[in-house]
Amino acid sequence: MTTTSVPGLSGVVNVIARNWWALLIRGIVAIIFGILAFIWPGATILAIGILFGAYAFVDGIFAIIATVRAAEAGERWWPFLIEGIVGIVIAAITFYDIRITLLALYLTIAAWAFVTGIFEIVAAIQLRKAIANEFWLILGGIASIAFGVLMVIFPLIGALALIWLIGTYAIIFGIIMIAFSFRLRAHIQPPPPAPATTT
């Protein structure tokens, strides 16, 4: 199936594609976070809070990088900006009171996942107009929303179950982001040839 060229979107696709490595790192960080949650199941909520805050901060920074790249190309950038701001704000809230209660941290993570998922789907809908069969980012958004909803539906699960739920989500999301980054890499457009000079 061929890719449909949509005016105004090919530019943003190329901007994001040139920064595919940022999504790759984002995915790797998510997987590392998920693995740590599994191999460190006895960690206190304090340690989980620190890990989550660090992950949300790094995730927000890479979303801001995507914002800057899209803005430089004059393309739609606001979904990335909002996602980045949400990630950094959530990280700041987490670090502001490292003694945050389990319920507060639980709801903070749920809200972050839900909002992040919405804006990932918004960004994916725009990209699908320029990239045929683009579904990895949509899957990431759906996974994030589903994770947030599950946390709201089951707010009283134990701390160990919470750690496993967070770890599972992080690993799945990381795999999706890595797959999406390599798909974007295939859409990098070569730079235009330099104009010929006459003597």
Contacts in CASP RR format, 6 or more apart in sequence:
PFRMAT RR
TARGET T0000
AUTHOR 0000-0000-0000
METHOD contacts of the structure
MODEL  1
MTTTSVPGLSGVVNVIARNWWALLIRGIVAIIFGILAFIWPGATILAIGI
LFGAYAFVDGIFAIIATVRAAEAGERWWPFLIEGIVGIVIAAITFYDIRI
TLLALYLTIAAWAFVTGIFEIVAAIQLRKAIANEFWLILGGIASIAFGVL
MVIFPLIGALALIWLIGTYAIIFGIIMIAFSFRLRAHIQPPPPAPATTT
1 132 0 8 1.000
1 133 0 8 1.000
2 132 0 8 1.000
3 130 0 8 1.000
3 131 0 8 1.000
3 132 0 8 1.000
3 187 0 8 1.000
4 129 0 8 1.000
4 130 0 8 1.000
4 132 0 8 1.000
5 130 0 8 1.000
6 129 0 8 1.000
6 130 0 8 1.000
8 75 0 8 1.000
9 75 0 8 1.000
9 126 0 8 1.000
9 127 0 8 1.000
9 129 0 8 1.000
9 130 0 8 1.000
10 130 0 8 1.000
10 189 0 8 1.000
11 73 0 8 1.000
11 75 0 8 1.000
12 70 0 8 1.000
12 73 0 8 1.000
12 75 0 8 1.000
12 76 0 8 1.000
12 126 0 8 1.000
12 127 0 8 1.000
12 130 0 8 1.000
13 127 0 8 1.000
13 130 0 8 1.000
13 131 0 8 1.000
13 184 0 8 1.000
13 187 0 8 1.000
14 73 0 8 1.000
14 187 0 8 1.000
14 188 0 8 1.000
14 189 0 8 1.000
15 69 0 8 1.000
15 70 0 8 1.000
15 72 0 8 1.000
15 73 0 8 1.000
15 75 0 8 1.000
16 23 0 8 1.000
16 66 0 8 1.000
16 69 0 8 1.000
16 70 0 8 1.000
16 127 0 8 1.000
16 184 0 8 1.000
17 184 0 8 1.000
17 185 0 8 1.000
17 186 0 8 1.000
17 187 0 8 1.000
17 188 0 8 1.000
17 189 0 8 1.000
18 69 0 8 1.000
18 188 0 8 1.000
19 65 0 8 1.000
19 66 0 8 1.000
19 69 0 8 1.000
20 181 0 8 1.000
20 182 0 8 1.000
20 184 0 8 1.000
20 185 0 8 1.000
20 188 0 8 1.000
21 181 0 8 1.000
22 62 0 8 1.000
22 65 0 8 1.000
22 66 0 8 1.000
22 181 0 8 1.000
23 62 0 8 1.000
23 177 0 8 1.000
23 178 0 8 1.000
23 180 0 8 1.000
23 181 0 8 1.000
23 184 0 8 1.000
24 177 0 8 1.000
24 178 0 8 1.000
24 181 0 8 1.000
24 182 0 8 1.000
25 62 0 8 1.000
26 58 0 8 1.000
26 59 0 8 1.000
26 62 0 8 1.000
26 174 0 8 1.000
26 177 0 8 1.000
26 181 0 8 1.000
27 173 0 8 1.000
27 174 0 8 1.000
27 175 0 8 1.000
27 177 0 8 1.000
27 178 0 8 1.000
27 181 0 8 1.000
28 174 0 8 1.000
28 178 0 8 1.000
29 55 0 8 1.000
29 58 0 8 1.000
29 59 0 8 1.000
30 55 0 8 1.000
30 59 0 8 1.000
30 170 0 8 1.000
30 171 0 8 1.000
30 173 0 8 1.000
30 174 0 8 1.000
30 177 0 8 1.000
31 170 0 8 1.000
31 171 0 8 1.000
31 174 0 8 1.000
31 175 0 8 1.000
31 178 0 8 1.000
33 51 0 8 1.000
33 52 0 8 1.000
33 55 0 8 1.000
33 167 0 8 1.000
33 170 0 8 1.000
34 166 0 8 1.000
34 167 0 8 1.000
34 168 0 8 1.000
34 170 0 8 1.000
34 171 0 8 1.000
35 167 0 8 1.000
35 171 0 8 1.000
36 51 0 8 1.000
37 43 0 8 1.000
37 48 0 8 1.000
37 51 0 8 1.000
37 163 0 8 1.000
37 164 0 8 1.000
37 166 0 8 1.000
37 167 0 8 1.000
37 170 0 8 1.000
38 163 0 8 1.000
38 164 0 8 1.000
38 167 0 8 1.000
40 47 0 8 1.000
41 160 0 8 1.000
41 163 0 8 1.000
41 164 0 8 1.000
42 160 0 8 1.000
42 163 0 8 1.000
43 51 0 8 1.000
43 163 0 8 1.000
45 100 0 8 1.000
45 102 0 8 1.000
45 105 0 8 1.000
45 159 0 8 1.000
46 98 0 8 1.000
46 99 0 8 1.000
48 105 0 8 1.000
48 162 0 8 1.000
48 163 0 8 1.000
48 166 0 8 1.000
49 94 0 8 1.000
49 98 0 8 1.000
49 100 0 8 1.000
49 105 0 8 1.000
50 95 0 8 1.000
50 98 0 8 1.000
52 94 0 8 1.000
52 105 0 8 1.000
52 109 0 8 1.000
52 166 0 8 1.000
53 90 0 8 1.000
53 91 0 8 1.000
53 94 0 8 1.000
53 95 0 8 1.000
54 91 0 8 1.000
55 170 0 8 1.000
56 87 0 8 1.000
56 88 0 8 1.000
56 90 0 8 1.000
56 91 0 8 1.000
56 94 0 8 1.000
56 112 0 8 1.000
57 87 0 8 1.000
57 88 0 8 1.000
57 91 0 8 1.000
59 84 0 8 1.000
59 87 0 8 1.000
59 116 0 8 1.000
60 83 0 8 1.000
60 84 0 8 1.000
60 85 0 8 1.000
60 86 0 8 1.000
60 87 0 8 1.000
60 88 0 8 1.000
60 91 0 8 1.000
61 84 0 8 1.000
61 88 0 8 1.000
63 80 0 8 1.000
63 81 0 8 1.000
63 83 0 8 1.000
63 84 0 8 1.000
63 87 0 8 1.000
64 80 0 8 1.000
64 81 0 8 1.000
64 84 0 8 1.000
64 85 0 8 1.000
64 88 0 8 1.000
66 77 0 8 1.000
66 80 0 8 1.000
67 77 0 8 1.000
67 78 0 8 1.000
67 80 0 8 1.000
67 81 0 8 1.000
67 84 0 8 1.000
68 77 0 8 1.000
70 76 0 8 1.000
70 77 0 8 1.000
70 80 0 8 1.000
71 77 0 8 1.000
76 126 0 8 1.000
79 119 0 8 1.000
79 122 0 8 1.000
79 123 0 8 1.000
79 126 0 8 1.000
80 119 0 8 1.000
80 123 0 8 1.000
82 119 0 8 1.000
83 115 0 8 1.000
83 116 0 8 1.000
83 119 0 8 1.000
83 120 0 8 1.000
83 123 0 8 1.000
86 112 0 8 1.000
86 115 0 8 1.000
86 116 0 8 1.000
86 119 0 8 1.000
87 112 0 8 1.000
87 116 0 8 1.000
90 108 0 8 1.000
90 111 0 8 1.000
90 112 0 8 1.000
93 108 0 8 1.000
94 100 0 8 1.000
94 105 0 8 1.000
94 108 0 8 1.000
100 108 0 8 1.000
102 159 0 8 1.000
102 162 0 8 1.000
103 155 0 8 1.000
106 151 0 8 1.000
106 155 0 8 1.000
106 162 0 8 1.000
107 151 0 8 1.000
107 152 0 8 1.000
107 155 0 8 1.000
109 148 0 8 1.000
109 151 0 8 1.000
109 166 0 8 1.000
110 147 0 8 1.000
110 148 0 8 1.000
110 151 0 8 1.000
110 152 0 8 1.000
111 148 0 8 1.000
113 144 0 8 1.000
113 145 0 8 1.000
113 147 0 8 1.000
113 148 0 8 1.000
113 151 0 8 1.000
113 169 0 8 1.000
114 144 0 8 1.000
114 145 0 8 1.000
114 148 0 8 1.000
114 149 0 8 1.000
116 141 0 8 1.000
116 144 0 8 1.000
117 140 0 8 1.000
117 141 0 8 1.000
117 142 0 8 1.000
117 143 0 8 1.000
117 144 0 8 1.000
117 145 0 8 1.000
118 141 0 8 1.000
118 145 0 8 1.000
120 137 0 8 1.000
120 138 0 8 1.000
120 140 0 8 1.000
120 141 0 8 1.000
120 144 0 8 1.000
121 137 0 8 1.000
121 138 0 8 1.000
121 141 0 8 1.000
121 142 0 8 1.000
121 145 0 8 1.000
123 137 0 8 1.000
124 134 0 8 1.000
124 135 0 8 1.000
124 137 0 8 1.000
124 138 0 8 1.000
124 141 0 8 1.000
125 138 0 8 1.000
127 134 0 8 1.000
127 137 0 8 1.000
128 134 0 8 1.000
128 135 0 8 1.000
128 138 0 8 1.000
131 183 0 8 1.000
131 187 0 8 1.000
134 183 0 8 1.000
136 176 0 8 1.000
136 177 0 8 1.000
136 179 0 8 1.000
136 180 0 8 1.000
136 183 0 8 1.000
137 176 0 8 1.000
137 180 0 8 1.000
139 176 0 8 1.000
140 173 0 8 1.000
140 176 0 8 1.000
140 177 0 8 1.000
140 180 0 8 1.000
143 169 0 8 1.000
143 172 0 8 1.000
143 173 0 8 1.000
143 176 0 8 1.000
144 169 0 8 1.000
144 173 0 8 1.000
147 165 0 8 1.000
147 169 0 8 1.000
150 165 0 8 1.000
151 165 0 8 1.000
157 165 0 8 1.000
END
